[in-house]
Amino acid sequence: MKSITVAGETIVYNELGAGPPLVFISGLGGVAAEWLEDMKHFATSRRCLTLEHPGLGGTPQPRTPCGAPQMADRIAAGLVALGVDSATVLGMSMGGAVAQELALRHPNLVERLVLTGSFAKLDTRAERAITTLVKLMGTGDLKLAVRMFYWLGFGAEFYERNLSALDAAVDEYVADPIDHGVFEYQLEACLAHDTRGRLAGITCPALVVHGTADLLVRPYLARELADALPNASLVLMEGSGHSCNWEQPALFRREVDAFITRTE
């Protein structure tokens, strides 16, 4: 991991490869390390970058409200400081919300968008689910809450096939948890996000990828997102849950590669 200072703020980032930039934006509670395998794949022909959100990677918690627009502005400033003029931007879940704001607020920086497990606005079911889990993580049984997050985050087949690994991941997280303040400000960012009336302003090519078995952000929200974007295509990954890019990584990467190739 590396760091830069922009307007007095430290931004921690990871970088791999060379070529046209490809930027990864993490979701709720997500960290840069989660993208490493994807970065290795795309780094054969691209400069892959991921910037940690505030409060992660040793950076301080935000002192002011930090919604998707503010996270997008921060990423934009970081990309400019790193010499990026324009990039393919890939956002997962909340990261997709940030990517939408980045395309709206800094369109010159976004050549194309990939949105996975994302939404223009959460429905009531999703709002209540993530609110309950985040609050439980802060005040209740952390291990149970993280286990429930994983249960909601993966499709049934993947979950059953990877029980031991997921249980180990729960234990690993509980032993060294992220500061709960990160979840609190990111929860508020998710709840406040609503680009439904502005998506027509995103004219760059977009790919919306979503799992058909997503229990958290239901697939109809992906269809609404793709329909509202002027230049978008939709790929539904059969049987995958919210984390479809991790459940079917080879298929996900093929779809992203194909999208980039046909829109270059």
Residue, then its C-alpha position, 0 to 999 in steps of 0.5 A: m500500500k502507498s499513500i499521498t497527501v491531497a489538500g492536507e488529507t492522507i489517501v492510502y491506495n494500492e496500485l498494480g500494472a500499467g496502461p489505461p487506468l481501471v479504478f476499483i471502489s469498495g462497498l460498505g466496510g470494504v477494503a482495498a485488499e479485497w480487490l487484489e485478485d481482480m487487480k492481478h487479472f486486469a493489471t496485465s494490460r491496465r493500471c489498476l488503482t483502489l483508494e481506501h475510504p476514510g477511516l481505513g488503511g490507517t487514515p482518520q475518520p472523516r470530521t464532516p459528513c461523508g456521503a457518496p458525493q464527498m467520497a466521490d470528490r475525495i477519489a477524484a482528487g486522489l486520481v488527479a494527484l496520481g495523474v489519472d485523466s480518465a478511467t474505467v471505474l468499477g464500484m461494488s454496492m456502496g462503491g457503485a453509489v460512489a461511482q455514480e456520483l463520481a460520473l455525475r460530479h467529475p464526468n471527465l474522469v470517468e470513461r466508462l462505468v461498471l456497477t456491481g451489486s449496486f443501486a440508484k436508491l435502496d428499497t425499504r427492505a435493504e435499508r432496514a437490513i443493513t441498518t439492523l446489521v450495522k447497529l448490531m455490530g456496534t451494540g450487540d453480538l459482533k460475530l453473529a452480525v458479521r455472520m449474518f452479513y455474510w449470509l446476506g452477502f452470498g448466494a446459497e450455493f456459494y455459501e454452502r460450498n464455502l462454509s469453512a472459509l466463511d466461518a474462518a473469515v468471520d473469526e478473522y474479522v472479529a479478532d481485528p475489526i474495522d472501527h465501527g465509525v466507518f460502518e456508521y458513516q457508510l451506512e448513512a451514505c447508503l441510506a442517503h444515496d438517491t440518483r434516480g432523477r440524475l442518472a440520465g446525466i451519466t452518458c458514458p458506457a455503463l455495465v450493470v452486473h448483478g446476482t440473481a440471488d442477491l438477498l440484500v439489493r434485489p435484482y429489480l433494483a439493478r434493472e431499474l438502474a440499468d434502464a435509467l442509464p442512457n448507455a447501459s447494458l445489464v448482466l445477471m449472474e445466475g445463482s450469485g448473491h450480492s457479492c457476485n464478483w467474488e462468487q463467480p470471478a472468472l465470469f465477472r472478469r470476462e464480462v468486464d473485459a468484454f465490456i471494456t473491449r467493445t466500448e474502447 
